[in-house]
């Protein structure tokens, strides 16, 4: 029964738990919408699974954690992250009385937070639920994190109809699933309203490259770098901007292969404003990031995805993203096509976003109000407008 008794005179307490930069970006608009609603009290708990990059975005969105577990250690293993996060969250949930835990996405923090909530018999809600590749090693460990969260969570905020269908196939009750759209589009649109206009590049065409996924460490990233060098040799008007993830596994290879080329800029990870500006300036985006796959269609930027499979197939299906993996020849071929064939480029450079419309956070708040018996009618789900 989806009712909540005893809250007529006090606000419902929700603990929002996250630990990484992408979770912060995607949960910030949800937290803001919850706080504006008036029916909820929000307790923010961070594990700081990624310390420096998380702090940057906490500051950007003006979020003040109530609890900061600060678990990050240099060279930490997945097992260490899991154990420290679980122990810390167990302690926090033992001290705090909350009505629901909210998590986002597919991080180790999200999985552990859902598990800790279950241990404390606290219901949980999963933002960005139902994404699947059905290959447990790609992405690793995110695919298993998502599936485990899916078996525990009480409410599933699926960003798309395809994500909802994945959950239904796995036996999740239909009334527990709600298509909200992806909150990353909410964050992006808010950011764009605050940014000044961009000016055209003074130097040719810019490729924005990001690569950080665990399955691309080592030889796959070396193949990507070799492909980028070949593109620079083919096209004298192309430059590359590569914001380097702070993980040494990424930095060492990127620096070794690309730092000596005069048309490559290896830069520190920018803040959210800075990265959105880079995406706006880019001619093509080459990435293994899930969030970038969701953001770039709003900006009309073709995306080449450095992965063999994606749990975000909608952009590929509508033709604004393409899977290229990490095969050096495939990457070169696809980039050459987009850089040489204007028609091929324009077919991908369309402002069509199947992931959201900027209203996902409000839909989530509306559905939570229904879950706690504060409204009678279920809100309308997200449907793409194309």
C-alpha positions in Angstrom: 0.0 0.0 0.0 1.5 3.3 -1.0 0.3 5.5 1.8 2.2 7.1 4.6 0.5 7.7 8.0 1.4 10.1 10.7 2.8 12.9 8.6 -0.1 15.4 8.5 1.7 17.9 10.8 5.4 17.4 9.9 7.4 17.1 6.8 8.5 13.8 5.4 12.3 13.2 5.8 14.2 12.0 2.8 17.9 11.2 2.8 19.6 11.8 -0.5 22.8 9.9 -0.7 25.6 10.3 -3.4 29.3 10.1 -3.8 30.5 11.2 -7.2 30.3 14.1 -9.6 27.7 12.7 -12.0 25.4 11.8 -9.1 25.7 15.3 -7.7 24.8 16.9 -11.1 21.8 14.7 -11.6 20.5 14.9 -8.0 21.0 18.6 -7.5 17.8 19.6 -9.4 15.9 16.9 -7.5 17.1 18.3 -4.1 16.2 21.8 -5.2 12.7 20.7 -6.3 12.1 18.7 -3.0 13.2 21.7 -0.9 10.9 24.0 -2.9 7.9 21.7 -2.5 7.5 22.2 1.3 6.3 18.7 2.0 9.8 17.3 2.5 12.8 17.8 4.6 16.0 16.7 2.8 19.0 15.2 4.6 22.1 15.2 2.3 24.6 12.5 2.8 27.8 12.1 0.7 30.3 9.3 0.8 32.8 11.3 -1.2 33.7 8.3 -3.2 35.3 10.8 -5.6 36.5 13.6 -3.2 37.9 16.5 -5.3 35.5 16.2 -8.3 32.5 15.9 -5.9 33.6 19.0 -3.9 33.8 21.1 -7.1 30.2 20.3 -7.9 28.8 20.6 -4.4 30.1 24.2 -4.5 28.7 24.8 -7.9 25.2 23.8 -7.0 25.4 25.3 -3.5 24.8 22.0 -1.7 25.7 21.6 2.0 26.0 17.9 3.1 24.5 17.1 6.5 26.8 14.0 6.6 30.2 13.6 4.8 31.7 10.2 5.2 34.9 11.2 3.3 35.7 7.6 2.4 38.0 8.2 -0.6 41.6 6.9 -0.3 44.3 6.8 -2.9 44.3 3.6 -4.9 41.1 2.4 -3.3 39.6 -0.9 -4.5 36.0 -1.6 -5.2 35.8 -3.8 -2.1 37.3 -1.0 0.1 34.9 1.6 -1.2 32.0 -0.8 -0.7 33.0 -1.7 2.9 33.7 1.8 4.0 30.6 3.2 2.4 28.4 0.5 4.0 29.9 0.9 7.4 29.5 4.7 7.3 26.0 4.7 5.9 24.9 2.0 8.5 26.0 4.4 11.2 24.2 7.4 9.7 21.0 5.5 9.1 21.2 4.2 12.7 21.3 7.7 14.0 18.9 9.4 11.6 15.2 8.7 11.4 14.2 9.1 7.7 11.2 8.0 5.7 13.0 7.1 2.5 16.5 7.0 0.9 17.0 8.4 -2.6 19.9 7.3 -4.8 20.9 8.0 -8.4 22.4 5.9 -11.1 24.9 3.1 -10.9 27.8 3.9 -8.6 29.0 1.7 -5.8 27.7 4.4 -3.5 24.2 4.1 -5.0 24.2 0.3 -4.6 25.5 0.4 -1.0 23.1 3.1 0.0 20.2 1.1 -1.2 21.5 -2.0 0.6 22.0 0.0 3.9 18.5 1.4 3.6 17.2 -2.1 3.2 19.1 -3.3 6.3 17.4 -0.5 8.3 14.0 -1.3 6.8 13.8 2.1 5.1 12.2 2.3 1.6 14.4 3.5 -1.2 13.9 5.3 -4.5 16.2 4.9 -7.5 16.6 7.9 -9.9 17.7 6.8 -13.4 16.4 3.3 -12.9 16.3 0.5 -15.5 19.3 1.2 -17.6 20.8 -2.1 -18.8 23.4 -3.6 -21.2 22.8 -7.2 -20.0 26.5 -7.7 -20.1 27.7 -7.8 -16.4 31.2 -6.7 -17.4 30.3 -3.7 -19.5 30.2 -1.3 -17.8 32.0 -2.7 -14.9 30.9 -2.6 -12.0 28.0 -0.3 -12.9 25.9 -2.9 -14.7 25.7 -5.1 -11.6 25.2 -2.1 -9.3 22.1 -1.2 -11.3 20.7 -4.7 -11.3 21.2 -5.0 -7.5 19.6 -1.7 -6.9 16.7 -2.8 -9.1 16.0 -5.8 -6.8 15.9 -3.7 -3.6 14.4 -0.3 -4.5 10.8 0.5 -3.7 10.3 3.2 -6.3 12.0 3.2 -9.7 12.3 6.5 -11.6 13.0 5.3 -15.2 14.3 8.0 -17.5 12.7 6.4 -20.7 10.1 3.9 -21.8 12.9 1.4 -22.7 14.3 1.6 -19.2 10.8 0.9 -17.8 10.4 -2.1 -20.1 13.7 -3.5 -18.7 12.4 -3.3 -15.2 9.1 -4.9 -16.1 10.9 -7.8 -17.7 12.8 -8.3 -14.5 9.5 -8.6 -12.5 9.3 -5.1 -11.0 5.6 -4.2 -10.3 4.3 -1.6 -12.8 3.0 0.6 -10.1 6.5 0.9 -8.7 7.9 2.3 -12.0 7.5 5.9 -13.2 9.0 7.4 -16.4 10.4 10.7 -15.2 12.8 11.6 -17.9 16.5 12.1 -17.0 17.3 14.8 -14.4 20.6 15.6 -16.2 18.6 17.5 -18.8 17.1 19.6 -16.0 20.6 20.4 -14.7 21.8 21.2 -18.3 19.0 23.5 -19.2 19.4 25.4 -15.9 23.1 25.8 -16.6 22.5 27.0 -20.2 20.2 29.8 -18.9 23.0 31.1 -16.7 25.8 30.9 -19.4 26.7 33.7 -21.8 26.6 33.0 -25.5 29.5 31.1 -27.0 31.7 32.5 -29.7 33.0 30.4 -32.6 36.3 28.8 -32.3 39.2 30.9 -33.5 40.9 27.7 -34.6 39.1 25.3 -36.8 37.1 22.4 -35.5 37.4 21.1 -31.9 37.0 17.5 -30.8 36.0 17.2 -27.2 37.3 13.9 -25.8 36.6 12.3 -22.4 37.5 8.7 -21.4 37.5 7.3 -17.9 35.6 4.0 -17.8 37.3 1.2 -16.0 36.9 -1.2 -19.0 38.8 1.3 -21.2 41.9 1.6 -19.0 45.1 0.3 -20.5 45.3 -0.9 -24.1 41.8 0.3 -25.1 42.7 3.9 -24.1 46.0 3.6 -26.0 44.1 2.6 -29.1 41.8 5.7 -28.7 44.9 8.0 -28.4 46.5 6.5 -31.5 43.3 7.1 -33.4 43.2 10.7 -32.3 46.8 11.2 -33.5 45.8 9.9 -36.9 42.9 12.3 -37.1 45.2 15.2 -36.3 47.5 14.0 -39.1 44.6 13.9 -41.6 42.9 17.2 -40.7 45.1 20.3 -40.1 42.1 22.3 -38.9 41.2 20.0 -36.1 42.3 20.4 -32.5 41.5 18.2 -29.5 40.6 19.2 -26.0 40.8 16.3 -23.5 39.7 17.0 -19.9 41.6 14.3 -18.0 39.9 12.3 -15.3 41.9 12.5 -12.1 42.5 8.7 -12.1 46.2 8.0 -12.8 45.2 5.1 -15.1 43.8 7.7 -17.5 46.3 10.5 -17.0 49.4 8.5 -17.6 48.3 7.2 -20.9 46.8 10.4 -22.2 49.9 12.3 -21.2 52.3 9.8 -22.8 50.5 9.7 -26.1 49.1 13.2 -26.6 51.0 15.8 -24.5 53.6 16.5 -27.1 51.1 17.3 -29.9 50.6 21.1 -30.4 46.9 20.7 -31.3 46.0 18.8 -28.2 45.0 20.4 -24.9 45.2 18.1 -21.9 43.3 20.0 -19.2 42.1 19.6 -15.7 38.4 18.6 -15.3 36.5 21.9 -15.6 33.6 22.8 -13.4 30.1 22.2 -14.8 29.8 25.6 -16.5 33.2 25.1 -18.1 32.4 21.6 -19.4 29.0 22.7 -20.8 30.8 25.5 -22.6 33.3 23.0 -24.0 30.4 20.9 -25.3 28.8 23.9 -26.9 32.1 24.8 -28.7 32.8 21.2 -29.8 32.3 20.1 -33.4 32.2 16.4 -32.3 32.2 14.8 -28.9 34.1 11.5 -28.4 33.3 9.9 -25.0 32.7 6.9 -22.9 30.7 8.9 -20.4 27.0 8.1 -19.8 26.1 11.6 -18.8 27.6 13.2 -21.9 25.6 10.8 -24.1 22.5 12.2 -22.4 23.5 15.9 -22.5 25.0 16.3 -26.0 21.7 15.7 -27.9 20.2 18.8 -26.3 23.2 20.8 -27.8 23.0 19.2 -31.2 26.5 17.7 -31.0 27.3 14.3 -32.7 28.6 11.8 -30.2 30.9 8.9 -30.9 30.7 6.5 -27.9 33.9 4.7 -27.0 32.1 1.6 -25.8 31.0 -1.7 -27.3 27.6 -1.6 -25.7 25.5 1.2 -24.1 22.8 1.2 -21.6 21.6 4.4 -23.2 20.6 3.2 -26.6 17.9 5.8 -27.3 20.3 8.4 -28.8 21.9 5.7 -31.0 18.4 4.7 -32.2 17.4 8.3 -33.2 20.8 8.8 -34.9 22.5 11.4 -32.8 25.1 9.1 -31.3 27.0 6.1 -32.6 28.8 3.3 -30.9 32.4 3.0 -32.1 34.1 1.0 -29.3 37.9 1.4 -29.0 39.0 -0.1 -32.3 41.5 2.3 -33.7 40.4 1.9 -37.3 36.7 2.2 -36.5 37.3 5.4 -34.6 39.4 6.9 -37.4 36.8 5.9 -40.0 33.8 7.3 -38.2 35.6 10.6 -37.4 36.8 10.9 -41.0 33.3 10.5 -42.2 31.9 13.2 -39.9 34.8 15.6 -40.6 34.7 15.1 -44.4 31.0 14.6 -45.2 28.7 17.6 -44.3 25.6 15.6 -44.9 26.7 12.8 -42.6 27.6 15.4 -40.0 24.2 17.3 -40.2 22.3 14.0 -39.9 23.8 13.6 -36.4 24.0 17.3 -35.4 20.3 17.5 -34.5 18.9 18.9 -31.3 16.8 15.9 -30.4 16.9 14.6 -26.9 15.2 11.3 -26.1 16.2 11.4 -22.5 14.3 14.4 -21.1 12.8 17.8 -21.3 13.9 19.6 -18.2 10.9 18.6 -16.1 12.1 15.3 -14.6 12.8 16.6 -11.1 9.3 18.0 -10.7 7.8 14.8 -12.0 9.8 12.9 -9.3 8.6 15.2 -6.6 5.0 14.8 -7.8 5.3 11.0 -7.7 6.9 11.0 -4.3 4.0 13.0 -3.0 1.7 10.3 -4.3 3.8 7.6 -2.7 3.5 9.2 0.7 -0.3 9.8 0.3 -0.1 13.5 -0.3 -2.0 13.5 -3.6 -4.6 11.2 -5.2 -3.8 11.3 -8.9 -0.6 10.0 -10.4 1.3 12.6 -12.4 1.9 12.3 -16.1 5.0 10.4 -17.2 7.7 11.8 -19.6 7.1 11.3 -23.3 9.6 12.5 -25.9 8.1 15.2 -28.1 9.4 13.9 -31.4 
